[in-house]
Structures are given as C-alpha cells and as structure tokens.
Amino acid sequence: MQVNLHDAKTHLSRYVAQALEGEEVVIAKAGRPLVRLVPVQDPSEVRRGGFLQGAAVASADLKADFASEIDALFG
C-alpha cells in the first residue's frame, strides 16, 4: 500500500497498526516513494558488558617487553 505524506500524517496510527499486522506501507510525496513503515524487531538477547570480567589475566609488561622498539620509534 502506498499513501501520500499528508494522508500518512493524518492517519499515522492506522498505518502503523497495518504495518504491525504485516502489511507493507510506503509513504510517498508527489507519487515518489520516500519511506517504508516496518515493525521493529526485538533483539533476541540483551547484551551486557563485562561478562568475561576476571576470566583472563594479561601478565605482560608491555613497556618492559617492547622497550627497545619504543625507544627506536620515539627516541
């Protein structure tokens, strides 16, 4: 279904409901399609940070291990 911009502003809730039911709704201006209304997909899994915290330990001393390379680059 393609509707013009003015009609979409007037009846937005109707077109949102139709898009949620699976119907494709395209909003056009002067007959030229501009946007498509589509439902937002819920993320299947909520991402959380820090889930590996404490699982690995880096014991390297980067400054000491690469001192000669650092001195060569920056003098």
C-alpha positions, 0 to 999 in steps of 0.5 A: 500500500502506498499513501501520500505524506499528508494522508500518512500524517493524518492517519499515522496510527492506522498505518502503523497498526497495518504495518504491525499486522504485516502489511507493507506501507510506503509513504510517498510525496508527489507519487515518489516513494520516500519511506517504508513503515516496518515493525521493529524487531526485538533483539533476541538477547540483551547484551551486557558488558563485562561478562568475561570480567576476571576470566583472563589475566594479561601478565605482560609488561608491555613497556618492559617487553617492547622497550627497545622498539619504543625507544627506536620509534620515539627516541 
